[in-house]
């Protein structure tokens, strides 16, 4: 499992072949929008498969005072190798179900990292 490492240095993302279709979409501006299901206060931050139409992400921070949201952004930044200012939570700031937009990126490259890591 990815535990805050770079995707390129880790052999897999979820440990099993996970179909990510329905967990993301591209915006008109070619930005990638991910659906995430967040499990706060987990022992170790990591992707842990799929939850309905979302990618499940475990994080260590509690869902208090925006700490979990901050950790989601930091984790995605480290894991996908993106600057934090390219990542924004656009829905679900006070919910465990979130939509996160990745801007100024190559969506195909990010999807490739996610897809390759799941096989």
N, C-alpha and C positions, 0 to 999 in steps of 0.2 A: 504494500500500500504506500501511497505517497504520504509522507509525514513531514511536510514543509520543505521537501527537497525540490530541486529542479526536475522537471519531467524528463529531460534528456539524460539525467544521471540515474534515473530510476527505471527498472525493467518493466514495470507495469503500474497502472493507475488504480485499478479496482481489483486486480488479482484474478478476475474471470472475464470472459468475453461479454461485455455489456453493450447492448444496442442503445445508442444515445439518440436515436431518432425520436422526435417529439420533445426532447429536453432542451432544444435550442431553436433559434430562428435568426435569419438575417434581416436587418432593417433596410429601408430604402437607401440609406447612406452606406450600406455594406458593413454595418457594425454587427457584432455578434451579441445576441441576447440569450443568456443562459437562465434556465429555471433551476433553482436550487432549493433543496429542503435541508434546513440547518438543524443539526442536533448540537445544542450548546452544552457546555460543561462536560464534554467528553474527556477521556483520559489523554488521548493523543489526537491532534488535528490530522484529518485524513479524509480522502474521498472514500466512500464505502458503498458504492454501487448506485442503484437506481431506486427511487421512491415515486411510483406513479409516473408522471410526466416530468420528473425532476431528477437531477443528480443529487444524491445525498452527500452532504459534507458535514463531518464531525469537527467541532472546534472546541477548544478548551475554555474559552472565555464564557462568563455568565451572560445571560441576556438582560443586562442591566446597564443603563446609562450609555447605550450605544457601543459597549465594549465588544459584543459579539459581531456587530456590523463592521467595526474596525478590524477585527481579526479575520473576517471573511475576505475583506479587501487585501490585507497583508498576505494571507495564505494564497489567494489567487495570483497576486503579484509575484510572489516567490515561485510558485509552482509553474506558472505559465511564462515566466520571464518577462513580465510586462511592468511598466511603470505604474505606480498606484494611481496617478492622475488619469490613466486610461480606463480605470475601472470605477463604475458607479452603480450603487444599488438604486434602481429606479422604481421598484415596488417592494413592499413588505418590510419597511424599516422597523416596524414593531411586530413582525410576524416571523414565524420560522419558515414560511414559504416566501422566497424572494425571487425577484428578477434582477439580474445583474447585466449591465451593458458593458461590452469591451470595445472601446473606441480607439481609432488611429492604429489599427492592427491589421494584419493580414488574416482574415477569417479562415481562409483555407489552411493556413499554417497552424493556427490554434486548434482547429478541428482535427487536423492531421495529428497533432500532438495528443489530443484526447482519444481519437480513434485508435492510433497506433498503440497507445499505452493500454488500451483495454483488451487488446488481442494477446 
